[in-house]
Amino acid sequence: MEHDHSAATGSSTVDILALVLRLALLLSTAFLAGGGLLRPLVGELPRRTKRTLYTLGGLSALLAVVSEFAVDINVVALAIHVVLAVAVPILLRWPRAGRWASVALLVLVVLETSLGGTGVEFALDTVFVAGAAVWFGFALHGPVPTSSIRPGPLALTLGGLLVLAGAVRFGLSGLGFDRRLYTTLFGFAVLAVAVLPVVVSGLAVVLRGRAYRFGALGVALGFLAWSALGAIPAPPPLPVPGVPLLADAPGFPVLVSPQRPGHNVVHFPASAGDDLSAGVRGGLVTKAVARPGAEGTWADVDLPAGRSDLEIRRGDTTTVVEVDAGSAPGPSITEADAPECASAALGGLVADRGDVLTACPSDALTPEDGGALVKLVEFLAGRKPSALTLVEDDSPRGVAAAKLVRETAARTGLAVRPDAGPDTALVVVSGWAAGYTAMTRAAELQRLEPTHQYGLYLAPWLLNGPIVNAVASASLPLRFDPREATAVGYAVAVGDRFGGESPTLGGFRNWLGADRPAGEVQVFAAAQVNAMPMYPTEPHATGMVMDDERDYAGQWLACGTIVPITSVLR
């Protein structure tokens, strides 16, 4: 049968009622199937064995029906299960027919145990469940020798199959020999399916045919552990010092960067709300607040060396996330650049790459961004503004970018000055915080008087929703089209993994990896598109969106659009 194993309480932990019902149902059904499977080997059944099989059939059918009221179950599968569970004891008089009913029931147990697994995992489930069911059958009927079956050697074979399946399952668990084996419920279950078959096999070596009944408890416990693995969530990977940590709290994700001793930032998506705070257990708890130019909220946390528990508070709920800062010092990250650095690291984490954070985007001007700025200034020289108003910061990237802009402007005959004018073009090459401030000031100046009539231009790394959406329209020199499939794919991936977070250039580059192509430069214009907000009670045309929260999956800019306004700049 197929169950819905989501927690009834809405929490991320295992629903106890559903788990107990699942284990009791599967164990009783496996015993029943094993008893019916071996019925043709036995002549006249003892009355006690008959009663046991009838009890198991009734219990299996009853638990299946009860499960219908506790969890979502496929009704057709439920009906088939009940019919087969009742049929096996009824068909005890006709052993061959009962064997086929038992085989069908055993198939249902395998399917339920596998929970949709495919390939190697499904094969392992088949081997373990079938081996356990045969063992249960001999435990019920006793070691019945026949001309074709020798119970003693068969016990050794069954034990060996269970050991092999348990060993492979241990390897596939991904836990290795780390502390999650003895600190998590999933780890205890993995240990059980690996160790108990070894114990049972040892009994088979010593006791031979008598091992079936003496080892039945071990096989049953191993079977319960194996069945529970499909319902228990696997523990998250252990934190690695220096690798930003992407973890899940109940209902929302959390990002810790750079996960080194000293100052770290803890980031939450906007969808998590604004009533969040974080801090090391027993230490100072800091409220998460918005940062200029960055999405979501951010909390400053000082991590001690080594492992510690990070407490995340949301209202009256406290969640603990294990962190490991190690002992090595982390990169020098300024408070202003920390959000951009964390967002860039997020892209690699979304791509399942656990790279140690050794540098941030603001640490250096990349050749591709430098080339884009040169082409932008040359493009502006052709438009002939009276001057460029340059906004920079003191980061290594900002200093290098400002120097490059000034040199290119001097070569093309453009003046550069720090103050705004009516016929100037604003060029921003700072980080996120200063870039957001520059955009909000430009928007205010343009509301008061004609200012920067030759446009507002941002460095490529400033393609970020809060910065771009601070003005009605801004332009950027980009080497990729945010509307293309790859860029949209990253926007969807980061939004799905981190609570609807919008993509950023640094994250996109890390997501692509070192082999990303360097495209040609085009100038793109970004603009807000909710120009006609309407109240829900106002008449509107068919298909018109009344809600101005037009934030669709795959967008780089919430409530906005971005399109090329030039051909490739040569």
MIGUDO-247302 format. One record per atom (N, C-alpha, C): x, y, z. Coordinates in pm, whole numbers, plus 50000, padded with zeros to 5 digits. Example, Ala and Ser with C-alpha at 12.3 -4.5 7.8 and 13.67 -1.06 7.14 Angstrom:
513194943150780
512304955050780
513204967050780
512854977550708
513674989450714
512905000350787
***
This chain:
500844988050000
500005000050000
500865012350000
500345023049944
501095035549939
500525044950046
501375049250136
500985058350243
501565072050218
500885082150266
501465095550271
502155096950405
503485098150404
504255098150529
504625112150575
503955122350525
504215135750576
503675136650717
504345145050796
503975145950937
502605152150952
501745145651030
500395150751048
500375163751124
501385165851204
501445178051282
502025189651206
502515187051086
503145197651008
504595199651042
505115191751138
506525193051173
507355184351081
508705186051090
509595178351005
509955164851068
509485162151188
509815149551252
508845138651209
509205126351240
508375115151200
507075115251281
505925113251216
504665112051285
504635098451356
504565098651487
504715086551566
503605076451534
502365081251527
501255072251501
501405065351367
501735073051264
501885067251131
503045057251128
504125060351198
505275051351199
504955038351271
504285039151387
503935026951461
502995018251380
501985024351318
501065016651235
501785009951119
502685017451056
503435012150942
504264999950983
504985001051094
505854990151136
505054977951180
503974980251254
503154968951298
502504962051178
502034969851083
501404964150963
502394955950882
503574961450858
504554954550775
505074941950843
505314942550973
505854930851043
504824919551046
503594922651081
502574912151085
502334906250946
502374914750844
502154909950707
503314901350660
504544905050696
505714897050657
505674883250723
505284882550852
505144869550918
504064861250850
502934867650817
501834860550751
502264855250615
502924863950536
503364859750403
504384848450412
505304849250508
506284838550524
505644825450564
504644826150654
503944813950694
503194807650579
502514815750499
501794810250384
502714805350275
503874811750261
504824807850157
505374793750180
505594790250306
506164777250338
505114766750375
503854770250365
502794760650400
502864747750320
503184747850189
503234735050116
504304725350165
505264730150243
506314721250293
505864713350415
504754717250474
504294711350600
503064702950573
502984691750639
501804683350623
500634688850701
500244681950805
499144686650889
499654697650982
498964709250979
499374720451062
498944718551206
499804721251301
499364721351441
498324732251463
497454729451559
496374738951585
496934752651625
498024752651701
498614765451743
499114773551624
499714767051527
500184774151408
499024779751328
497944771851317
496754776951248
496224789451315
496094788851448
495584800551521
496494812551500
497794810051501
498744821151480
498554827551344
498414819251239
498254824751104
496924831851088
495854826451147
494564833451141
494634846851215
495334846851329
495484859351405
496284869651325
497364864951262
498174873951181
497374879551063
496554871050998
495724875850888
494744886350932
494074883851045
493124893751094
493804906651137
494964905151203
495694917051249
496164925351130
496704918651027
497184925950909
496054933450841
494894926750825
493754933450761
493244945050846
493184942850979
492704953451069
493614965551067
494944963251073
495884974451073
495824982150941
495584974950832
495454981750703
494234990950702
493124986150759
491914994450763
492125006350857
492755003950973
492995014851067
493895025451004
494865021050923
495775030650858
495025040350769
493895035850714
493105044550627
492655057050702
492395055750833
491925067150911
493075075550967
494275070250964
495425077451020
496225084650914
496385078650798
497175084450690
496445082350559
496875089550456
496285087950324
496785074950261
495855066750216
496185053850157
495445052350025
496105046149929
495455042749803
494375032349831
493125035649799
491995027049835
492085013549765
492505013449640
492625000849567
493674991749633
494824997649668
495854989849736
495364984749870
494584992949939
494024988750068
493124976450049
492254977049951
491334965849927
492104953049893
493134954249806
493934942549768
494624936749890
495164945649974
495874941050094
494934933350186
493744938750211
492794932150302
492374918550246
492094917950117
491674905350055
492774894750068
494014898550037
495114888950044
495404884750188
495334894350283
495594891050423
494564881150476
493324882450432
492284873150474
492394859950398
492834860850272
492884848750189
493954838850234
495094843650280
496194834650315
495784824450422
495204828550536
494794818250633
493634809550584
492734815550505
491614807550454
492104796550361
493154799550285
493674790050187
494674780150246
494734779150377
495644769450438
495294755150397
494044752650366
493634739250322
494134736250181
494404746750106
494884745249969
496264751949959
497294744849999
498624750850016
499164757949892
498944751749773
499504758049654
498844771449625
497524772049637
496824784849617
497234794949724
497384790149848
497814799149955
499214804549932
500084796149870
501444801049841
501394812949746
500574812149642
500504823349546
499914835849610
498934834149698
498414845749771
499494851849860
500324843149918
501414848150003
502454855649921
502744850449800
503694857349712
503174871249678
501884872249644
501304885249613
501354894649733
501084889149851
501144897349972
502574901849999
503544893049972
504944896549992
505364907749896
504844907449775
505134918249680
504624931549733
503434931449793
502914943749853
503824948749964
504354939750045
505254943850153
506524949950096
507064944049989
508264949649926
507984963549873
506844965349806
506514978349749
506334988749859
505694984849968
505484994250077
506794997550147
507664987750163
508934990150229
509824999150145
509774997450013
510655005249925
510215019649914
508905022549935
508385036249929
508795043349800
508605036549688
508915042849560
510365042349520
511215035049596
512625034249560
512805026549429
513865029649360
514135023149233
515565017949231
515875009749131
517245005349110
517774997049224
518965000649273
519654992849375
518834992149503
518235003249544
517475003349669
516294993849662
515594993549548
514464984549534
514934970049538
516064967049474
516604953549477
516964949449620
517564958749694
517904955849834
516654953249917
515624961249896
514374959149969
513794945349939
513854941449812
513334928349774
514094917149843
515424917949842
516244907549904
515994906850054
516004918350121
515884918350267
514494913750309
513444919050246
512074915550285
511804900850256
512204896050138
511964882050105
512744872750198
514004876250225
514794867950316
514204867650455
513754879350505
513154879850638
511854871850642
511034872650535
509764865450533
509994850350535
510964845450459
511264831150462
511724826950602
512564835250664
513024832350801
511814831650895
510884841150883
509694841150968
508864828450944
508804824050816
508034811950787
508604799750857
509924798250855
510534787050927
510394788651077
510384801051127
510184803151270
508784798751312
507794800651223
506414796551254
506224781451242
506754775551135
506514761251108
507594752251167
508744757951202
509854749851247
510714745751128
511934741251153
512844737151044
512394723950982
511544724650880
510984712550817
511914707950706
512634697150722
513524692450615
512734685550504
513134687750382
512554681050266
513684676350177
513304669650069
514314664649977
515054675749906
514394687449893
515014698549819
515494709849909
515094710050035
515444720950125
516074715350252
517274720250282
517954716750407
517974729150496
517174729450601
517004741550683
518294747450736
519244738850778
520494744050835
521294752350736
521694746650622
522414754650522
521604766550471
520254764850464
519434775950418
519484787550518
519554784450647
519674795050747
520954803050726
522044796050693
523304803050665
523164811850540
522484806650438
522294814450314
521444826750340
520314824850412
519454836250442
520184846750526
520934841950626
521704851350707
522714858950624
523374851950532
524344858750445
523694869250356
522494866150302
521784875950219
521404888250300
520944885950424
520564897350509
521794905650544
522914899050571
524154906450601
524574914750480
524524908650361
524914915850240
524014927850215
522704925850227
521764936950206
521994947950309
522214943950436
522444953950540
523724961650517
524774954750470
526054961650445
525914971650332
525234967750224
525054977050112
524174988750156
523144986050234
522274997050282
523055006450371
523965001150449
524815009550532
525675018650445
526225013050338
527045021150248
526245031850176
524995028650139
524165038250067
523585049050158
523645046950288
523035056650380
523735070050377
525035070050340
525785082550337
526275087050473
526055079050577
526475083050711
527935079450739
528435069150668
529795064850700
529875060250844
530955064250911
531115060751053
531135073451139
530425083951096
530435096251173
529405095551287
529345106051363
528555106051487
527055105351462
526595107551339
525155106551313
524655092251333
525565082451331
525165068551353
524595066451494
525105073651591
524665071451728
523995083751790
523745093951710
523065105851763
521725108551694
521365100551593
520095102751523
519315089651515
518005090851505
517145079151493
517455071651363
517715079051257
518065072851130
519365064751144
520315070251216
521575063351235
521405050451314
520565050551419
520305038351495
519675027651407
518755031851319
518115022251229
519125016251132
520015024551079
521045019550987
521965009751060
522345013051183
523175003751260
522464990351281
521154991051309
520404978851335
520374969751212
520124975551093
520044967050973
521414961750933
522474967850982
523814962950950
524314952851053
523994954851181
524564946551287
523724934251317
522394935851324
521534924651363
521654912651269
521714914551136
521914902751049
523214895451078
524244902451119
525504895951154
525304887051277
524574892251376
524294884251495
523484871851460
522464873651376
521614862251336
522424851951258
523294856751171
524134847451095
525054839551188
525534846051292
526344838951391
525554827851459
524304830451489
523444820051547
523254808551449
523104812051320
522914801551219
524134792551209
525314798451224
526534790451220
526564780451336
526134784851454
526214776451574
525024766951585
523824771951561
522604764251588
522014757451466
522434761451347
521904755751222
520374757251218
519634746251205
518184747051188
517474753251307
518034751651426
517374757451545
517504772651549
518314778551461
518524793051463
517284800751422
516334794251351
515174801751302
514364807851417
514074799651516
513274805051625
514104813551721
515344809551746
516174817551835
516554830951770
516684830951638
517064843251569
515904851551518
514664846651541
513494853851488
513404867951545
513754869451673
513684882851732
514664892351664
515884887751639
516864896151572
516444899951432
515904890051357
515434893051222
514254902751227
513344900851324
512194909851335
512634924051367
513584925451460
514064938951491
514764945251370
515564937051300
516214942151179
515194946051073
514134938051059
513074941150963
512374954251000
512094956251129
511454968651173
512364980651143
513654979151170
514594990051141
514644992950992
514684982250912
514724984050766
513474991250717
512314987250767
511054993550726
510975007950773
511545010850890
511485024450943
512325034150863
513385029250796
514265038050721
513515045850613
512455039850558
511705046950455
510855058050508
510605058150639
509745068550697
510505078650781
511735075450817
512535084650899
513355093550808
513265106650823
514085115350737
515565113550767
516345112950660
517795111750678
518345124550741
519305123450830
519865135550893
520625143750791
520695156650809
521455165050716
522935161850724
523695165150619
525145162950625
525775170750740
526865165450792
527555172450900
528135185650847
528095196050929
528685208650884
530185207350866
530705213950764
532135213750734
532715227550761
533725228750846
534285241950876
534715249250749
534305261850740
534695270050627
533775269150508
532865259350508
531865258150401
530565264150453
530055274850392
528785280550438
527725269650451
526935270550555
525985260050590
524585263850542
524005255150460
522615256650418
521815245950490
520985250150584
520235240750667
518745244050659
517955235250718
516505237150717
515985237450860
515335248450894
514575249251017
513125245650981
512285242551078
510895239151045
510185250450971
509935248250842
509175257850764
509965267850684
511285268250702
512085277950627
513555273850629
514315278050526
515745274950524
516555285650595
517815282550622
518715291950687
520105290150628
520805301250610
522165301150556
523105307450657
524195300350691
525205305450783
526505306950705
527065318850705
528275321550627
529215330850705
530535327950702
531245317250628
531445304450708
530845303350827
531025292250920
532495290650960
533045301551010
534395302051065
534325309051200
535345307151286
535325314051415
535235329151397
534455335551481
534305350051473
533005354051407
533025365451339
531805371051282
531255362651168
529965359451177
529235352451073
527895359251053
527305357250937
525945362050914
525025350050900
523835351350954
522785341250942
521675347450860
521365341450747
520435347350651
519145339150643
518015346250640
516705340150623
516015346350501
515255338650425
514525344550312
513385353150362
512915362050275
511815370850313
510565362850348
510395351250285
509205343050311
509175337350452
510305337650524
510335332550662
509735342450761
509475354650718
508935364750808
510025373350869
509615382550953
510595391851012
510735390251164
510085380051221
510185377951366
511205366851393
512435369151351
513485359051361
514695364651433
515375356151504
516625359951570
517495347551579
518795349551597
519725338351601
520885341451694
521455330951751
522605332551838
523095319051885
524355318451928
524905306051982
524255303252116
523955290452139
523295286652264
524115291452384
523455298452472
524105303952590
524765317352568
524715322352443
525345335152412
524315345652373
524805356052309
523955367152269
523095363152150
521805366352157
520865363752048
520575376851977
520765377151844
520625389351765
519395388351675
518625398951670
517455399251583
517895400251437
517245392951350
517535393651207
516815405751148
517555413951077
517005426251019
517365427050872
516705435950801
516995438050660
518325445250645
519015442550533
520265449150500
520105456650369
520705468350355
520565476150231
521045468150110
520195467250009
520565460649885
520445445549886
520005439549996
519925424950007
518495420750039
518135408949993
516805403450023
516795396750159
515605394850212
515435387550337
515975395150457
516265387450562
516785393350685
518105386650722
518895393850803
520255389550836
520525392050984
521155382351047
521555383751187
523065381851198
523715390251278
525155388951303
525375379851423
526205369651403
526465359851509
527965357251516
528505357151637
529905353451659
529965338651697
530605330651612
530725316351639
532035313451710
532005304751810
533255300351872
533945290051784
535195287151812
535895276651738
535265263151769
535315254351671
534785240851691
533275240151673
532695229151724
531255226951709
530485234751814
529305239451774
528415246351867
526985245351814
526045248951897
524625248751859
524145262951833
523615265151714
523055278051678
521555277551703
521075286251790
519645286951820
518985297151728
517905292851664
517125301651577
515735302851638
515365314951667
514065317351732
513115324251635
511925318751630
510855324351547
509595324751632
509275336451681
508185337551776
508525330051903
507665320451941
507895312652062
508625299552032
509005297251907
509635284651868
511145286451856
511885276951911
513345277051902
513825264451831
514645266351730
515225255151654
516735255551671
517335243951685
518775242951703
519405237151576
520395244151523
521145239651406
522595237851448
523145226151422
524535223551458
525475230251358
526455237451407
527465243851322
528845239251368
529805240551278
531175236751310
532105246851243
532615256151321
533455266851267
534905262551250
535295251151306
536685247051298
537585256151380
538845256151346
539795264551420
540545274451331
540525272351201
541255281251109
540495294351092
541205305351077
540515318151055
539855318550918
538775325750909
538065327050783
538525339150704
537955341250585
538315352850505
537865365750573
538555376550541
538185389650597
537015395150517
535845395850581
534625400250513
534075412350586
533915423350514
533335435150577
531845433350596
531295440750689
529855439650716
529035443250592
529495453150516
528745457450398
528735446850288
529805438950278
529925429150170
529475415150210
529135413150336
528785399750383
527555393950312
526475401750290
525325395850219
525655391350078
526405399250002
526755395149867
527635382649869
528535381949964
529415370449976
528605357850008
527655359050099
526825347650135
525935343450018
525405353149946
524555349949831
525325342849722
526575346749702
527405339849603
527665325449647
527935323449775
528155309849825
526895301349812
525725307549825
524465300249815
524335293449679
524825299849573
524735293849441
525465280549434
526665279749492
527385267149494
526685256649578
526085260649690
525375251149775
524145245749705
523445254149630
522275249549555
522695239149451
523905240549397
524435230949300
525085218949369
524915217749502
525465206649580
526985206249578
527605217949573
529065218549584
529415224849719
530165217449798
530565222449930
531955228249927
532105239749864
533425246049853
533715254849975
534925254050024
535335262650135
535375277050086
534785285950164
534745300050127
536075306550162
536835310150060
538145316350082
538185330950036
537225335049954
537205348649902
535785352449868
535555365549858
534245370849825
534315378249692
533175380349625
533195387549497
533815401449506
533685407949622
534205421449635
535725421849653
536365410249661
537815409949684
538625413349560
538035412149442
538785414849319
537825417649205
538255425549110
537495428148988
537865417448885
536885409548845
537165398948748
537375404848610
538165398148525
538365403148389
537065404748311
536105395548332
534865396648257
534055408948300
534055412148430
533345424148475
534095436748435
535425436348441
536205447848397
535975450748250
535955440348167
535685442248025
534305447848000
533315443448079
531955448548063
531885463448097
532605467748202
532605481948238
533285490348130
534365485448071
535025492747963
534065494847847
533345484347808
532395485447698
531235494747734
530835494847861
529765503747903
530195518347889
531395521647937
531865535547928
532025539647781
532515530747697
532645533847555
531265536147492
530295528247535
528915530247487
528385543947530
528645547647656
528155560647706
528875572147637
530125570147601
530855580747530
530165584147398
529585574147335
528875576647210
527585584347231
527025583847351
525795591247380
526075605647422
527335608447460
527815621947490
527055628647607
527065622747725
526575630247842
527595640947880
527175650247961
528105660748002
529215655048091
528905644648167
529885638248255
529305625348309
530185617148366
529765605248438
529815608248588
528725605348656
528725606248802
529065592348855
530205590948918
530715577748957
530515575549106
529935563949140
529765559849280
530615547449301
531515547949397
532435536949424
532465534049574
533225524049612
533475521449753
534945517649770
535335514149893
536745511549920
537115496849916
536245488349863
536595474249847
537605472849734
538405462149733
539355460449622
538685460649485
537515454549475
536805454849348
536345468749313
535795475949411
535305489449386
536415498949346
537565497849411
538695506549377
539185503649235
539325490849202
539805487249068
538795491248961
537495489448990
536465492948892
536425508048869
536545515848977
536525530448962
537725535348882
538885529348907
540075533048831
539905529848683
539335518348654
539125514348515
538125523548446
537065527448515
536075536648457
536715550248427
537495555148521
538145568248500
539125567748381
539905557048373
540865555848264
540155554948128
539075547148123
538335545847997
537635558847961
537095565748062
536435578548036
537435588847983
538625589148043
539635598647996
540045595547852
540145582647820
540525578847684
539455582447583
538195582347623
537105585347530
536615599747541
537265607847625
536905622047633
535735625147723
535435616447818
534325618747911
534865623848044
534165633548100
534515638348233
533885629248339
534545628248453
534015620548566
533975629548687
532845629848754
532715638348873
531825631248976
531935635049102
531165628049205
529735633049221
529445645349176
528125651049199
527215649049079
525895649449103
524895647248999
524655660048921
524135658248800
523785669548715
522635665748624
522025675448560
520885672248473
521275663948352
522465665748299
522855658848175
523955648448201
523985642848319
524995632848351
524405618748340
525295609248339
524905595048351
525505589648480
524685583348561
525155577748687
525725563848663
526955561348708
527595548348697
527985543848838
527455532348881
527675527449017
528515514749011
529675514949075
530565503249077
530885498949220
530065502649315
530275499249456
529685485549486
529645482249613
528985469949658
527495471949673
526835461749729
525375462149737
524855473649824
525425475349941
524885485450034
525005499449976
526205503149929
526385516449871
525625517849740
525495506849665
524735507349541
523265510049566
522705503749670
521315506149704
521105520649748
522035525649829
521935539549872
522015549149754
522915546349660
523045554949542
521765554849458
521145543249445
519905542449365
518755549649433
518615548149562
517515554949631
517705570149627
518945574749639
519205589249629
518935594249489
519325586449388
519065590549250
517565591349223
516815581749275
515365581949256
514755594349320
515235598049438
514715609849506
515075622549430
516315623549382
516725635249305
515905636649177
515635625449111
514875626048987
513435629849010
512935627449129
511575631949159
511525647049182
512645652749227
512655667049260
512985675749140
513895670949055
514335679048941
514995670048838
515145674848713
515815666648611
517235663148654
517525650348664
518835645648709
519175632748636
520445631548599
520925619448531
520035615748413
519805625448327
518915622848214
519525613348110
520805610348125
521425600648036
521425586548095
520725584948206
520475571548259
521225567948384
520765557148445
521345551548566
521935537948529
523235536148552
523925524048509
524595517248628
524435504248635
524965496348746
526005486548695
526995483748778
527965473348746
527235459848743
527755449948671
527035437248657
526675430648788
527565431548889
527295424749015
526165431049097
525675442449050
524565449049119
523205444949065
523175434548981
521895429048935
521255421449050
520525428749130
519875423249248
518595431049272
517515423949299
516195430049306
516085442649389
516485442649516
516335454749598
517065466849540
518195464749473
518955475949417
518295481049290
518015471949199
517445475849071
516045481549088
515265475749177
513875480249195
513765492849280
514905498349325
514855511049398
514535522749305
514685520749174
514385531149075
513425525348972
512825534248894
511885529448792
512585521448684
513815525548650
514545518448546
516035520748565
516815510248539
518265510948545
518825501448440
520085503648401
520705495548296
521995489348348
522325477648291
523525470348333
524185463848211
525515463548206
526215456048101
526385441548144
525735432348076
525745418248115
526295409548003
526865398248044
527365388347947
526425376347934
525245377447988
524245366847973
522875373247969
521915365847918
520535370747911
519745364148023
519265371948120
518505366048232
517235358848189
516835360548064
515625353848016
515925340347954
517195336947934
517555324247873
517375312647971
517335300447912
516965288647992
517895286348110
519195287848090
520125285048199
519935294748315
519795307648282
519595317748386
518265315648458
517225312448381
515925309648443
516005297148530
516775287248483
516935275048562
517545277748698
518555286648702
519135289948831
518145297648918
517395306848856
516415314548933
515395305248998
514965295248925
514005285648980
514665277249090
515895272749065
516585264149161
516825271149294
517325283449290
517615290549415
516315294449485
515275297649408
513995300949470
513375288949538
513465277249475
512915265149534
513685261049660
515005262549657
515805257849770
515855267649885
515665280449856
515835290249963
514635299749973
513475293949985
512275301450022
511895312649929
512095311049798
511705321349703
512735332249684
513955330049731
515015340049715
515285342849567
515515355449535
515825359149397
517285356049366
517605353749239
518985350549202
519865362949204
521175360749216
522165371449207
523275366749114
524065376249065
525105372748969
526175363849031
526605367049154
527615358849220
527135344649242
525885343149285
525325329849305
525215322249173
524815329249067
524685323048935
526035317848887
527065325748905
528405321348861
528875309148939
528665309149069
529075297549148
528235285249115
526995287349081
526115276349042
526595270048912
527045278448818
527555273548691
528895266548707
529715271048800
531025265148822
532115271748740
533295265948745
534465272148684
534415271948532
533625263148474
533605261848327
532515270248262
532045280348331
530975288648273
531495296048150
530655297448048
531085304547928
531105319647951
532025326647885
532085341347893
531405346947768
530175351847785
529415356847671
529825370847630
529175375647525
529415389347479
528615399247563
529045411747563
528425421947648
527285428747573
526155429547640
525025437647595
524545445947714
523975457447683
523375465547788
521905461547800
521515458047922
520145454147952
519495464848037
518225467348011
517455476748092
516505468948182
516515472148309
515615466048406
514595476448448
513345472348452
512275481848486
511185474748564
510535482148651
509365477048720
508185477248623
507305467248638
506225465848540
504845467948600
504705469248733
503375471548788
503055486448779
502825490948656
502565505148635
501095508448651
500225498348650
498795500848660
498165492548772
498555494748896
497945487149005
496465490149015
495645480049037
494195481849046
493705475549175
492685481349230
492065475549347
491205463649304
491045453649391
490265441849352
488845445049310
488275456049364
486885459349332
486725467049201
487855471249141
487775478849017
487535469548899
486765474048797
486595465848677
487945463948608
488155452048553
489415449248487
489165440048368
490075440648274
489935432548155
490175417848186
489595409048106
489775394648124
491255390948120
491715383648221
493105379348225
494035389348289
493585401348322
494475411248383
494765407448527
496015408548566
496415405448703
496065417248792
495225414748893
494845425648983
495865427649094
496545416949130
497515417749239
498845422849184
499405433049247
500655438149196
501865430449249
501625419449318
502735410849357
503025401149242
503555406249134
503745397949014
505135391649017
505285382149105
506575375749123
506455361149081
506875358148961
506725344848906
508045337148916
507945323748918
509145315448924
510015317848802
511325318748824
512255320748714
512595335248687
511945344548756
512255358748737
513535362448810
514335370848749
515485376348818
515115388648900
514075395348861
513635407248934
512165405748971
511875406049101
510495405349144
509735417649095
508565415549040
507715426648991
508435435148887
509305428948810
510055436748712
510425428248592
511025434748494
511465427848375
512825433248334
513545425548254
514865429848207
515025425348063
515365434947976
515465432247832
516715439147776
517295434047667
518445440747607
518015453347532
518825463747543
518525476247473
519615479647373
520635471147363
521685473047263
521985459547199
522625460047086
523185447947030
524485444847105
525195434747064
526465431347129
527435443047113
528045447247223
528985458347221
530355453347179
530875459047071
532185454747019
533285464047068
***
